[in-house]
Amino acid sequence: MPETVIDVSNLVKSYSDLRAVDGISFSIKRGEVFSLLGPNGAGKTTTVEILEGVRNRTSGDVRVLNEDPEKSRTLTFKLGILPQDFSFIYNSTPKEALTFYKHTLRASGDIQEILEMVELGDKATTPFQKLSGGQKQKLGLALSLVNDPEVLFLDEPTSGLDPRARRNIWNVIKTLKERGKSILLTTHYLEEAELLADRVAIMNKGKIIDSGTPMEIVERHHEDDNLIIRGDGQVERDLAAGGFQFQRDGSYIKLRLKNIRDATSIINYLSEHKTKFEDFTLKRESLEDVFIRMVGEIEEDETE
């Protein structure tokens, strides 16, 4: 079995009468991408900061690389951290920033190699304020890699980025996973978690309300799948003759499926009756669909 690099048991963080984190437990294996999901105030960032050693816990047990982050003086040198809303000195260039971090952490990482990995090789001498939003996030990611960390904490790494810049960051995260890095990712982009994470935990009001692979969570909570067919009145008449229940929505006909295999039966039935239709698609619920039904919408500018 893969080694456990993060182990959290009955973690609690209280502020007076408020329990920001309310007795959560989870573990992360070496080489795994694990994502914490949740709406505003769910407790994700608080949890991450406790794991990083930035914030003290009220109770519970936490181990990161088999050390207590609250007590260890050496753990920081084994971690890579990209905080939410990363920023840096405006006049500093990526090369200068990485050089500073390298000396501070007494690291041996190759600066140019790191810049190339995060696709900033041609921006090494560009001042921070002249970098695009995506390039600034890439610099933050690069700084988290200077010490060749065993575990990475990426807190909303693509927040506010355009789709292209977001996908560029995704590619870097995939590369890090291929290199065996263990990654704790917080994000409010459900597509991001579904694409990158091996497992996810959904938090709401300080508690973990479900966890597992994205597919496992979708299977546990999804509603009926739908077969969408674009066709004319003849398609409706033939479906009605076959006893199928459906709804007309403009030029589309929607059939709810109790079992995903029912879609094949319906298409085969129409083919056998030589019913002509323009096209069809199978709509399965995504992790985002399930998440919204469980805890509601996530606002774009999440803070905790």
JOGI-V17815 format. One record per pair of residues at least 4 apart in sequence whose ideal C-beta (glycine too) atoms are under 6 Angstrom apart, sorted by the first residue. I is the first residue (numbers start at 1). J is the second residue. D is the distance in Angstrom with one decimal. If there is no record, write none. Layout:
I:J:D
I:J:D
//
This chain:
2:29:4.0
2:30:5.0
3:30:4.5
4:27:5.1
5:28:5.7
5:30:5.1
5:65:5.8
5:151:5.5
5:182:4.7
6:28:4.0
6:64:5.4
7:27:4.8
7:63:4.5
8:25:5.7
8:26:5.3
8:62:5.5
9:25:5.0
9:61:4.4
10:23:5.2
10:25:5.9
10:60:4.4
11:21:5.5
11:24:5.1
11:57:6.0
11:60:3.8
12:21:6.0
12:23:5.7
12:58:4.7
12:59:4.5
12:60:5.2
13:20:4.9
13:21:4.1
13:46:5.4
13:57:5.6
13:58:5.2
14:19:5.1
14:58:4.6
19:206:5.1
20:43:5.0
20:46:4.8
20:206:5.6
21:43:4.5
21:46:5.5
21:47:5.6
21:206:5.1
22:206:3.6
22:207:5.0
24:208:4.8
26:201:5.3
28:32:5.5
28:34:4.4
30:182:5.4
31:180:4.9
32:182:5.9
32:198:4.9
33:177:5.5
33:183:4.6
33:196:5.4
33:197:5.0
33:198:5.3
34:184:5.5
34:199:5.4
35:185:4.5
35:193:4.2
35:197:3.8
35:200:4.5
36:44:4.5
36:186:4.7
36:201:5.6
37:193:5.7
37:200:5.6
37:202:5.0
38:42:2.8
38:44:5.2
38:203:3.6
38:204:5.8
39:295:5.4
39:296:6.0
39:298:5.3
40:299:5.8
40:302:5.3
41:304:5.7
42:203:4.1
42:204:5.5
43:47:5.7
43:203:5.5
43:206:4.4
44:186:4.6
44:203:5.7
45:304:4.2
48:153:5.5
48:155:5.6
49:54:4.2
49:55:4.1
50:55:5.0
50:57:5.0
51:64:5.6
51:69:5.9
52:81:5.8
52:153:5.7
53:69:3.6
56:70:5.6
64:69:5.1
65:78:5.7
67:72:4.2
67:75:4.9
68:72:6.0
69:75:5.6
77:147:5.9
78:149:6.0
78:150:5.1
79:149:5.2
79:151:5.5
80:144:3.5
80:145:5.7
80:149:3.5
80:152:4.3
81:144:5.6
81:153:4.9
82:140:4.8
82:141:5.6
82:144:4.8
82:154:4.8
82:157:5.5
83:155:5.6
84:155:4.4
84:156:4.7
86:140:3.5
88:92:5.9
88:97:5.7
88:128:5.0
90:128:5.3
90:129:4.3
91:127:5.4
92:96:4.8
92:97:5.1
92:128:5.4
93:125:4.9
93:127:5.9
94:120:5.3
94:123:5.9
94:124:5.4
94:139:5.1
95:124:4.3
98:111:4.6
98:146:5.9
101:105:5.9
101:143:5.2
101:146:4.5
102:107:4.9
102:146:5.2
105:147:4.7
107:146:4.9
107:147:4.2
109:114:5.8
109:146:4.9
109:148:5.6
114:142:5.1
114:145:5.3
115:120:4.6
115:121:4.9
115:124:5.5
116:121:4.3
118:138:4.3
118:141:5.4
118:142:4.6
118:172:5.4
120:138:5.4
123:135:6.0
126:130:5.3
126:131:6.0
131:135:3.8
131:136:4.9
133:161:5.5
134:161:5.1
134:165:2.7
134:168:6.0
151:182:4.8
152:181:5.6
152:183:4.7
153:184:5.1
154:185:5.0
155:186:5.0
156:186:5.9
157:169:5.6
158:166:4.2
158:169:4.9
161:165:4.0
161:166:4.6
173:196:5.6
176:181:4.3
187:192:4.8
187:193:5.6
188:298:4.3
188:302:5.0
190:287:5.0
190:288:3.6
190:291:5.5
192:196:6.0
193:197:4.8
193:200:5.3
194:214:4.6
194:287:4.4
199:213:5.6
200:214:5.9
201:208:4.9
201:211:4.0
202:209:5.4
202:210:5.0
203:208:5.6
204:209:5.2
204:295:4.6
210:217:5.7
212:216:3.6
212:217:5.3
214:287:4.8
218:222:5.1
218:287:5.7
218:290:5.4
221:290:4.5
222:285:4.2
222:290:5.8
224:256:4.4
224:257:5.8
225:257:4.6
225:260:5.5
225:284:5.1
226:254:5.5
226:256:5.7
226:283:4.5
227:255:4.6
227:257:5.9
227:263:4.7
227:266:5.9
227:282:5.8
228:252:5.4
228:254:5.6
228:281:5.0
228:283:5.9
229:253:4.7
229:277:5.3
229:280:4.5
230:251:5.6
230:252:5.4
230:278:4.4
230:279:5.3
231:235:3.3
231:277:3.5
235:275:5.7
235:277:5.1
238:273:5.3
238:275:4.6
239:244:4.4
239:246:5.5
242:269:5.4
246:253:5.2
246:255:4.6
247:254:4.9
248:253:5.8
249:254:5.7
257:262:4.5
257:263:5.9
263:282:5.4
270:275:4.1
285:289:4.0
285:290:5.8
287:291:5.9
292:297:5.9
//
